[in-house]
Amino acid sequence: MAKQKLSPQAARAKAARDKAYAMTDERREKKAHAQRMRRKSPAKAEGKDWDHKDKTWKSPKSNRGNDGLGTKKEGKENYKF
């Protein structure tokens, strides 16, 4: 995917938003859990992302795109970690 074409001011604002979101308790718990799962089975995790909803390893394209449904339909209640 091509990088977004943002003005320097917009890029700084986006970086601040992204950092704030990544540091929320929920995101930190998900990242820590995915890291634990990756350490348990590095061969299965090769080139894959952990899907907290389906509790399986998936390709990044499939996982981040919500299995082709897009991310707007995905809600917090679907995640278990």
C-alpha positions in Angstrom: 0.0 0.0 0.0 1.3 3.4 -0.9 2.2 5.8 1.9 -0.4 8.6 2.6 0.5 11.9 1.1 0.2 14.2 4.1 1.5 17.7 4.8 4.2 17.8 7.4 1.7 19.2 10.0 -0.8 16.5 9.2 1.9 13.8 9.4 2.9 15.0 12.8 -0.7 15.1 14.0 -1.3 11.6 12.6 1.9 10.3 14.3 0.7 11.7 17.6 -2.8 10.1 17.2 -1.3 6.7 16.2 1.1 6.8 19.2 -1.7 7.6 21.6 -3.8 4.8 20.3 -1.0 2.3 20.4 -0.3 3.1 24.0 -3.9 2.5 25.3 -4.3 -0.3 27.8 -6.3 -2.4 25.4 -3.8 -2.2 22.5 -0.9 -2.9 24.8 -2.6 -6.0 26.2 -3.3 -7.2 22.6 0.3 -6.6 21.5 1.7 -8.4 24.6 -0.7 -11.4 24.0 0.3 -11.6 20.3 4.0 -11.5 21.3 3.5 -14.4 23.8 1.7 -16.4 21.2 4.5 -15.7 18.7 7.1 -16.9 21.3 5.1 -20.1 21.9 5.1 -21.2 18.2 7.5 -19.3 16.1 7.2 -21.7 13.1 3.4 -21.2 12.9 3.8 -17.4 13.3 6.2 -17.0 10.5 4.8 -14.1 8.4 1.4 -14.2 10.1 -0.6 -12.0 12.5 -2.5 -13.3 15.5 -6.2 -12.9 15.1 -7.7 -12.2 18.6 -11.2 -12.7 17.3 -10.7 -16.2 15.7 -7.7 -17.1 17.9 -5.6 -18.3 14.9 -2.7 -17.2 12.9 -3.7 -15.4 9.7 -2.1 -13.5 6.9 -1.8 -9.8 7.7 -4.0 -9.0 4.7 -6.8 -11.3 5.9 -6.5 -10.3 9.6 -6.3 -6.5 9.1 -9.1 -6.5 6.6 -11.5 -8.4 8.8 -11.7 -11.3 6.4 -12.8 -9.1 3.5 -15.6 -7.4 5.5 -13.7 -4.2 6.3 -12.9 -2.8 9.7 -16.0 -0.7 10.4 -18.2 -3.8 11.2 -15.6 -5.1 13.7 -16.4 -4.2 17.3 -14.5 -4.5 20.6 -16.8 -7.3 21.9 -15.3 -9.6 19.2 -11.8 -9.6 20.8 -10.8 -12.1 23.5 -7.3 -12.2 24.9 
